[in-house]
Amino acid sequence: MRRRAAATISGWPGHRPTPLRPLARIADELGIAAVLYKDESVRSELSSFKSLGGAYAVQCLLRERFEEATGDPVTLEDVARVRHPDLAAGITVTAATDGNHGRSVAWGAHRFGCGCVIHMHERVSIGRQTAVEAFGATVCRVPGNYDDSVRAAARDADLNGWLVVSDTSWPGYEDVPRSVMAGYTVMSSEAMDQWPFDASPTHVFLQGGCGGMAAAVCVDLWSRSRTTSPRFVVVEPDSAACLHDSAVAGVLQAVDITTETVMAGLSCGEVSLIAWPVIDAAVDDFLTIGDESIGPLMRRLARESSIVAGESAVAGLAGLMAAAADPDLARRLGLSPSSRVLLFGTEGATDPEVYRRLVD
Ligand SMILES: Cc1ncc(COP(=O)(O)O)c(C=O)c1O
């Protein structure tokens, strides 16, 4: 699945790997050997790793539907080249989003010629709505939080015969989120190809929303280094720590999100069903962070390293810095002068107005 995703996505127009950038001053300051930051701000025109998942899942789903409709074999390439425009035009895909996933689904629908309706909860910014609409999608606002918008998308899909392209999974709904996660592994595979040391990363800090990204990266990195797995640390906002809470309880826990974090992409209260077994098995530590360090870190990366890092992009770095600053926590996480840390800077200025407000 991962190889097929990589081969397909590498054929998208304008696709190229994003850089893996050393944060040498931060590593020095934390007293560790290296911090490497995979900079997804320059991932296609969508400026986030999410552009790899949703659009790829749209392509896979259309391929399946075209094959069912024609009774003939259909390839992903056929979908990319819009070889069945009439069939595509008769299909509408839908998804819930707090910004980036919906934008990816809308981009895919636009490219491959199908309709698209994106559900957004009431507190998602106007900037993120406009970014989705730029690809011709219809945005449907939903009362409540992200998890309410996930349920609304599934319900409206049932009512209207639309196809759900969700980045999170629930009982009986697994195949599409699996394609989404296969798309994400393009990011981690690139990072490992670009890794500049002979020895692997000792730690990987991964920000968690529904857990899809963390699980995809864990599986990808595990499959590469069966003998020496890095230590995986998941970082979530205090207000949406469903992965942390599930790990503590030993069973899946949901959080009813009442306060929105500035890290909009991580504001998910329910764990993706297919991500959980991987996270449960692979992740060593779970940290939660508040919003206060996010703006200053975005500003620091902009000024010191000319990196455009969005709100959710710096969550892993914020977790690393908080842990390194606390000697007891640093010891418990095994952070030492020989640590080589891999971070995923998962988005750029995906809402330029929010970015400017936080950085200026
Ligand atoms: C920028 C960004 N980073 C990280 C994540 C977390 O991904 P996941 O929900 O798969 O855990 C998201 C989710 O939307 C995101 O938009």
The ligand as an SDF file (V2000), in Angstrom:
LIG
                    3D

 16 16  0  0  0  0  0  0  0  0999 V2000
   -1.0560   20.3550   10.4130 C   0  0  0  0  0  0  0  0  0  0  0  0
   -1.5040   19.1030   11.0760 C   0  0  0  0  0  0  0  0  0  0  0  0
   -0.6340   18.4160   11.8090 N   0  0  0  0  0  0  0  0  0  0  0  0
   -0.9870   17.2670   12.4230 C   0  0  0  0  0  0  0  0  0  0  0  0
   -2.2750   16.7710   12.3200 C   0  0  0  0  0  0  0  0  0  0  0  0
   -2.6410   15.5190   13.0510 C   0  0  0  0  0  0  0  0  0  0  0  0
   -2.9640   14.4620   12.2030 O   0  0  0  0  0  0  0  0  0  0  0  0
   -3.9430   13.3090   12.6850 P   0  0  0  0  0  0  0  0  0  0  0  0
   -5.3110   13.8960   12.8520 O   0  0  0  0  0  0  0  0  0  0  0  0
   -3.8600   12.2940   11.6110 O   0  0  0  0  0  0  0  0  0  0  0  0
   -3.4210   12.8220   14.0060 O   0  0  0  0  0  0  0  0  0  0  0  0
   -3.2120   17.4790   11.5680 C   0  0  0  0  0  0  0  0  0  0  0  0
   -4.5950   16.9950   11.4240 C   0  0  0  0  0  0  0  0  0  0  0  0
   -5.4400   17.5980   10.8080 O   0  0  0  0  0  0  0  0  0  0  0  0
   -2.8280   18.6650   10.9250 C   0  0  0  0  0  0  0  0  0  0  0  0
   -3.6820   19.3810   10.1790 O   0  0  0  0  0  0  0  0  0  0  0  0
  1  2  1  0
  2  3  1  0
  2 15  2  0
  3  4  2  0
  4  5  1  0
  5  6  1  0
  5 12  2  0
  6  7  1  0
  7  8  1  0
  8  9  2  0
  8 10  1  0
  8 11  1  0
 12 13  1  0
 12 15  1  0
 13 14  2  0
 15 16  1  0
M  END
$$$$
